[in-house]
Amino acid sequence: MQNGNDEEGAPSAAVFAETKRLTLRRITTDDVDNLVELDADPDVMFWITGGRPTPREEVVDDILPAFLDYYRRYPGYGFWAVIEKSTGGFLGWVHFRPAEGDPADDAELGYRLKKSAWGKGYATEASRAVLDRGFADFGVRRVHAETMVVNTASRRVMEKCGLSLVRIFHQDWPDHIPGDEHGDVEYAITREEWDAATG
Ligand SMILES: CC(C)(COP(=O)(O)OP(=O)(O)OC[C@H]1O[C@@H](n2cnc3c(N)ncnc32)[C@H](O)[C@@H]1OP(=O)(O)O)[C@@H](O)C(=O)NCCC(=O)NCCS
């Protein structure tokens, strides 16, 4: 099952989407080391915590159980491990699920990849795959994403996925991050806009 295929070679339920270069599969308890390593890089965590890594206990006790719970709560939603087909390597994750308090058909997109994977179009490729499945197969009506105004790479991924700027807003975060005085952005795309853009 490691390659996400069942015995007949058909994609299994563990695989959410395939792209040219990537497999998006469920995260499992075997991914603890992958998740700890991802969050151990201060550059990866810069725009999230100011660079502070996530302690292993937090991954084991809080983060992984929350990730696994999404698969139980919502079909088609969750955190998906991004796997590079050419190497089989874990690159990080994309998330696609309603934010706390949002309607079930309004999905929030997010992503976090290892630094070695940046700049190759992987976040865009993975995100477009989850949008595609969400709109086509799971009744998603709208997808939105949020990031800091100054997180240019993240905003660029949103734009390349066809999302448009909705608003700039200010919220309190536990960690001070350079540039946070400029606030956060929300981008969004509706199913109609996605269908029109992708034909
Ligand atoms: C955000 C992130 C997922 C992007 O991953 P990625 O695979 O490099 O993204 P892509 O290659 O698909 O696209 C990145 C785009 O941003 C651009 N970009 C990256 N850094 C940039 C910068 N500092 N200034 C301007 N543009 C930048 C790239 O050139 C590319 O755009 P292009 O294709 O038009 O050239 C990755 O940087 C990451 O994991 N960062 C740490 C976690 C994070 O910030 N997550 C988002 C929190 S909301």
The ligand as a Gaussian input file, in Angstrom:
#p B3LYP/6-31G(d) Opt

LIG

0 1
 C        4.658000      28.902000       0.005000
 C        5.314000      27.614000      -0.548000
 C        4.420000      26.426000      -0.227000
 C        5.472000      27.768000      -2.061000
 O        5.957000      26.538000      -2.576000
 P        6.611000      26.408000      -4.031000
 O        6.501000      24.981000      -4.436000
 O        7.939000      27.038000      -4.052000
 O        5.593000      27.283000      -4.892000
 P        5.550000      27.360000      -6.491000
 O        6.892000      26.990000      -7.046000
 O        4.365000      26.626000      -6.966000
 O        5.288000      28.926000      -6.720000
 C        5.994000      29.898000      -5.980000
 C        5.902000      31.238000      -6.682000
 O        6.308000      32.275000      -5.799000
 C        7.410000      32.978000      -6.369000
 N        8.252000      33.408000      -5.259000
 C        8.832000      32.652000      -4.339000
 N        9.506000      33.426000      -3.468000
 C        9.318000      34.699000      -3.851000
 C        9.750000      35.956000      -3.352000
 N       10.482000      36.035000      -2.264000
 N        9.375000      37.070000      -4.028000
 C        8.619000      36.984000      -5.139000
 N        8.168000      35.817000      -5.658000
 C        8.516000      34.696000      -4.996000
 C        8.069000      31.973000      -7.286000
 O        8.887000      32.613000      -8.237000
 C        6.847000      31.315000      -7.897000
 O        6.184000      32.159000      -8.811000
 P        6.435000      32.031000     -10.431000
 O        6.081000      30.632000     -10.813000
 O        5.513000      33.056000     -11.001000
 O        7.887000      32.313000     -10.664000
 C        6.712000      27.382000       0.077000
 O        7.486000      28.530000      -0.116000
 C        6.642000      27.070000       1.563000
 O        6.408000      25.940000       1.951000
 N        6.895000      28.095000       2.404000
 C        6.908000      27.907000       3.839000
 C        5.527000      27.669000       4.410000
 C        4.580000      28.793000       4.052000
 O        4.917000      29.960000       4.058000
 N        3.331000      28.377000       3.789000
 C        2.261000      29.308000       3.508000
 C        1.771000      29.854000       4.784000
 S        0.205000      30.653000       4.528000

